[in-house]
Structure formats: structure tokens, C-alpha cells
Amino acid sequence: MPTTKRDDNVIDLHFQYAQVGWIMSDDTYGEQDADSAAAFTHDGCAFVACERAPRGRWRIESTDGACAPVPLSAYRYRFSTLADAADYVAAKCGAAVRRVDSWD
């Protein structure tokens, strides 16, 4: 189910990194060594999922959790970080991203 925008147009996301299917912490080494990553909303929906592309950049694989359609050309773009990809998708939704460390 797509995520709905909050009233203040900010979407809280938790970043999670994985390497060869194993979940890593979202610290510097996790982002550096991971081969896939996702930004999850509070309801557990993957707002944006990315895969490591050549030269260490990130390529969007899925935006199923986005609250608005994302152009097909977005899947060809390369982003420096998962945060950049999440910001791009959020902008297409007319929102901003706020990164959270956990869901308390």
C-alpha cells in the first residue's frame, strides 16, 4: 500500500542496508559495503529500494511505497547515496524526508 503524505509534507524514513541478503547496520560501514538498501516508512513499506550500481552509486529498483508516481527515467538515474534517492522520490511526491534511527 502506498504511503500517504503527512500534513506537514515530511515523510519519516528508516534506512536499512544489506550485503548478499544479510541486513547490516545503517552506519558508515553499512552504507559503504552494502550492495542493496531500502528506506522504510513507519508502516514497514519500502518507500524506495536501491541496488548498488557500478562505481559505487545507487540505482532505484522499486518505489512501491511512494505516495505519487515516479517517472520511469528515475530507474536509470544513479545517486550518490540512498538519502539522495529517497530525497528524489520524496520530491516527486511533493514532500521532504526526515531520517529516523528507530520507530519508538
N, C-alpha and C positions, 0 to 999 in steps of 0.2 A: 504494500500500500504506500503510495507516495506521501512524503512528509508535507504537512501543511505549514505555511509560513506563520511565525508568531506575530503578534500585533506590533511588536517593535522592529520587525523585519530582521531579526537576528536568529540564526539557527545554531544551536549548540551542537558541537560535534566532538566525538571522541575518536582519536586516531589510533589505528592498530596496524602493526607491521608484521609480516610473516616471511619466513625463508624456507623454501621447499615444504610449504604447508605447515610449518611449526610457527606458532604465534610468538612474537618477540615483544619486548617492552618498547614503548614509544619514545625512547631516549635517543640520543645522538647516534649510538651504535646501531640501534634498531633501524633507524631510517637509512643509515649508511649501508648496512649489509643486507637489507630486505630485498626480496625480488617481487613482492606484492604488498599492497597496502589498501586500507579502506578507512573511510571516515563514516562513523556510525552516528545516527541520531539517537535520542533518548529512548525511542520505542524499538531500537535494535535494527532499524532499517539501514542498509548501506546507502548513504547519500551519494557517495562516489567511491568507486573501486578502481584502483590503478594497478598497472603491471610495470615492472622495470623495463625500460626500453634501452637500446644501445646507447653508450656513452653516459650511462647513469641517470638518464632523465626518466620521467614518469609518463605513461600513456594511459588515458582513461579507457577502462574496459566496460564499465557499467555506471549508469546514472539512474538506476531504477528507483532510488529513493528521493530523487529530486522533485520539487513541487511544481516544476514547469518543464516543458520540452527543451532539450539541449540539441543544437544543430548537429547533424551527422559529421560535419567538418571538425567538431571538437574531438572526435575519436582519432583524428590524425595529428592533433597538436601534441607537443612534448612540453612537459612542465618541469621546472627545477625541483619542486617539492610536492608532496601530497597536499600541503596547505595551499599552494598555488592552484592546483587543480580544483580543490574544494572552493576556493575563492571565485574561480572562473564559473563554476556551476552555480554557486550562490548568486553571482551577479546576473546570470541568466534568469534566476528566479526573483530578481529584484530584492535580494536580501544580502546580509553580511554573515560571516562565520565568526563564531566565538568558540575557541578550542577549550574543552574541559578535560581535566585529568581523570575524573571518575563521575559516576552518577550517584551522588549521596542521597 
